[in-house]
Amino acid sequence: MNKLQANLCLVCVTLLWSTEVIIFACIPDSVVPFATTAITSMIGGVLLFLCFFKRIMAALKNGGKKLLLTGVLLSVLNCGYNVMYQYGLKEFDVSTGAFTISMTVVILPVILMMKRQSVDKKTWISAILVLVGIIVSYLGKLGTISVPGLLMMIGGCIIRAYYIIRLNEAAREFDPVSLSALIAVFVGVISFIIWFVMQPATFGAIEWNTQIIASLFIHAYFIVMFAQTLNIFAQRNATPAAATIIYSLEIIFSLIWGMTMPASIVTPVTPDVFMLIGAAFIVLGNLSEIVSFKRKAVKQL
Amino acid sequence: MKREKRSPLRIILTVGALIVAYLIVSVPFKVMEIIPGFTDIRPVSMLQPVYGIFFGIPGSLAFAVGNLITDIISDSLRWSSIAGFIANFLGPFCFYLYWGKLSRTPFDLKTMKNILRHIVVIIIVALVEANIITPSVAISYPEVDFGLFFGMVMINSLAFPILLGIPLLIILQEELGLTPCLSNRNKRAENQ
C-alpha cells in the first residue's frame, strides 16, 4: 500500500466513523452505549477470528505475550478516551463538540515532539490550519463553553493522541488483522464489565427486536471489523500525525449529516459563518496533508 | 505468477462462500429502515467490484444469486427481480470485463490515474444497472416514482463502490494478497 492508498483508506475510515451516529439512531436510548460497544466489539472480534483464524494464531505464536499486552493496552486507551468523550460531549452542543474532538490534531505532534520524534513541516502547517479552524468555530460561542467539559475533552484528546501513536507503532510491528481482532475482543470485554456495573441485568435489560439486532450487526461489520482493520492497515503506511489530520475530516462529514439527515436521526445543524470558515480551514489543512505538491511523484518499488 | 486452474468443486465452493458473504452484509439492511422514506440502502454494492475483479464470472453469478436470495428472504421477490438478477450479474461482470479483458494494464489502484479509470467503470456500471432495473419496475409498478427509483439505484451503485469499495479493493489486493482474474494478455503483461 502506498501513501495515496493509505490516505484514501484513512478518509474511508473517517467517513465510516462519522456514520456511527446514524446507526446509533436506530438503537433505542434504553440500550446504554457500553452495551452497544460490548456487543458490537465482541461480534466484530469473533467474526475476525473466524475469518482469519490461521493468520491470527500464527501472529499470536510469533508475537506472543507482547502482542497480547499491546492489544490490552490499546483497548484500555480506546475505552479511556471514549468514556472521557462521552461525558465531555454532554457539556457541548453537537457541532462544537465535534470541533473539540479535533484538538487531537494539535496535541499529537506536541506529544511526538516530547518523545523526540520528528514531525514534517507540511504536517505542522496542516495541524496549524486545523487548529485555526477549531478556534474560528468557537468564536460565535465563547460564552457558552463549559470549562470542566473542555478539560474532559482535552484529557480525552491526550489519551486519543497517545492511542494513535501506540497504534501506529503496533501496526508496523504486528499483523494488523490480528491486532484488530484482539483490540475488538478486549474492548468488548472491558465495555462488558462497565456495562455489568451500570446495568447488572446486561442482555436481559434490552428489549430485543430485529431493528436492534440488525443495527448491532451493521455496526459490528462496518465500524468494528472493516473500519478498525482498515485503519490499522492504513496506519502502517502513514505517520500518526498525518492520520490524525485526516481523522479531523469527521467534523465535515458530521456537519453534512447534520444538515442533510432527518432530525429523527441526527441532531440538526444549522452552521453559522464561524463554523463554515472553521470547516474550510479544516478542509484546507487536510488538503495540504493529502495532496502532494512535489512535481514528480516518487515511484514505489 | 501462475494462476492455478480451479476445479469445478472449488468453483462451486467459492460461489457458495461468496453468496454467504453477500447475505451476511445485505440481510441486516433489508430488515431495517435506516433513513425513513429512503428504504433501500445497499452498502452490499461495495462488493460488486470485488466479486467481479477477483472472482470473475463465478463472482458475478454469486452476486446475482445473493441478490435474488435477499429478495426472497425479505419477501420482495417480484417479476422485476428477473431484471434485478440480470443487472446484478452484469455489474460485477463489467468490472471483470474491463480490468480482466479490455484494460491494457493489469488491475491495481496504486495511482490516481487508475483510481479515476476505476471510477469511470463504476459510473458506467451504475448507468447500466439503473437502465435495466428502472424500466422493469416501471412496467410492473406504475405507481412507483421512477425518477426517485432511478436516483436511488444510481446512488447505491455509485456511492458504496467508490467510498467503501475502493479501500476494500486496496486492502484485499495490497495487504491480503488476493489476485485479480486476468486475461491472457494481462497475465503476460504482469509476468513481464
Interface residues (C-beta under 8 A of the other chain):
Chain A: M1 N2 L4 Q5 L8 C9 C12 V13 L15 L16 I22 I23 C26 P176 T210 Q211 I213 A214 S215 F217 I218 Y221 F222 F226 T229 L230 F233 M261 P262 S264 I265 Q300
Chain B: I24 V25 V27 P28 F29 V31 M32 I34 I35 P36 P43 L109 K110 T111 M112 I115 L163 L164 I166 P167 L168 I170 I171 E174 E175
